Amino acid sequence: MIVGNDVVDLRHPENQPRAIHPRFDERVFTPAERAGLTHEVTAHRTRWLMWAAKESAFKVARKLDPGVRFLPRRFSVQLEGKKWAAVRHAAERFRVSFCGGDDWVHATATRFDGSDATREPSGMVERVPGGESSAEYASARVRALARSAVGSVLSIAPREIEIAKVANVPVALRRKLLLPVDFSLSHHGRFLAVAWSLREQRSSQ
């Protein structure tokens, strides 16, 4: 299973309604999506749920086709309650699940192909101690989380796992060999997030 994820700090200064450029919603969201932003009480959370859905689906799409660009309006989001969304991009469909708290939302996306609907990727969100961290700390810490997650699912010591990039996509290596797990990294403001899933093993017969 291929996964993508995105975490959003809902209290980050740049995300607040007064800080957003007046044309942001028009550039990012389709007319149908913008219709969901008219309720003053729920608009803030809904905006960033849809953004996270688009970002997480893009990360899956890029793994399927490295030439895919993040043009937000081309990732069409249909929210299905507070926990799920369907995202379309060209001929591809993605299934997105949400979790969150009062000040954060986390989206995890997988490719939807009509099969294996009961399988879900795993994920974790961590709050940065002491508030927002530097980009360098966040990058190092989220990779440490990924090593722990991958090590746990494969019964490998995290210190033996290297997080590298191939075609701008993060991969896990052990002794230079690719490990059979797909994962996605995200960090924003005070939060770090990882999602992961074992890759399907193809039969040689």
Secondary structure, DSSP 8 states (H G I E B T S, - for coil): --EEEEEEETT-GGGSGGGS-TTHHHHHS-HHHHGGG--TTTHHHHHHHHHHHHHHHHHHHHHH-TT----GGGSEEEEETTTEEEEEETTEEEEEEEEEETTEEEEEEEE--SS-TT---EEEEEE-TTS---HHHHHHHHHHHHHHHHHHHHT--GGG-EEEEETTEEEEEETTEE-SEEEEEEEETTEEEEEEEE-------
